[in-house]
């Protein structure tokens, strides 16, 4: 998992399943498989430039999109339009395993809430960019 001071979840992990660097002909999709620890949550955030699809492989996932909250289980999926704030939380009694699918490899994420990393409790939420093909991340606007 990337060192994200806004989304600190040491009991959870994710890895890139679809790696554009390994197959340069596929440069416009990224698939992440995530295993989320019991009780962990992805803080409320927005992707301004890209849609997302979440597929639950196992466990119970409470997903908030806009003002709606849904309970999802294995086999369920949800599409999140760019610009919609969303979050999710493992509400099951075991690991939550999901796929997050993006039609891009560079993902913007504006955090509206935080799971603060130790020592960052008073920091404001950030707006960062992630390059899923290289693992790099930076503050939005700092490389423009």
Buried (B, 14 or more C-beta within 10 A) or exposed (E): EEEBBBBBBEEBEBEBEBBBBEEEEEEEEBBBBBBBBBEBBBBBBBBEBBBBBBBBBBBBBBBBBEEEEEEBEBEBEBEBEBEBBBBBBBBBEEBBBBBBBBEBBBBBBBBBBBBBBEEBEEEEBBBBBBBBBEEEBEEBEEEE
